[in-house]
Amino acid sequence: MKRAAWTMVFLCLLAHPVWAQEGEEEEPKPEEETLISGGIDSGGFGALVFKFSSVNDQFATFAGARGGWIINHQFVIGAGGYGLASTICLDEDGSCFLRQIEFGYGGFEFEYIGLWNRVAHYSLQLLIGGGGVTLPLRGFPSDGVFVAEPAARLELNVTKWFRVNVGAGYRFVSGLDLASLENSDLSAFAGVLEFKFGSF
């Protein structure tokens, strides 16, 4: 009889956790917050870029190209390169006699695209990189520089694969060590016109 009683007590103790679990409702676990959730939707693009700025207090046009990987339609990691397409002189009279400037720069580019699904939307961009300055008609003195260029742009969705944007930014140049030029001669505001082709 005692053995049967002890057996019943033992079985009741084993069953107690099961009854407790059935009677209690589990609280939902909070979801971890992340910048990017779910699967990653990837795209990419290439672009022709024209920048209108100044170098050495003279109007200057830059031409170049950029490309990037688009993550979830909003975040872009890429690179670009731009070269001076205008004739810029060191001479005060603008004659450029043995005193012409060549300047190119490029680097990594990071971009955030806001309201990407709207026909017209905006983006914020940052280039971090470097460049080179050469005076080719003066014995080829040259120097390397650091360049940082933040910009804001307004973009228009023309088709599923084609975008046009306009914007403005500022080119910060530092590290120049040439007797004829200063960092401030290469640093300036710039207007931008860009044609983008890709999968957005």
Beta strands, then each sheet from edge to edge (+ up, - down):
strand 1: 42-55
strand 2: 58-71
strand 3: 75-84
strand 4: 88-89
strand 5: 100-114
strand 6: 120-134
strand 7: 142-157
strand 8: 162-174
strand 9: 188-199
sheet 1: 4+ 5- 3+ 2- 1+ 9- 8+ 7- 6+
end
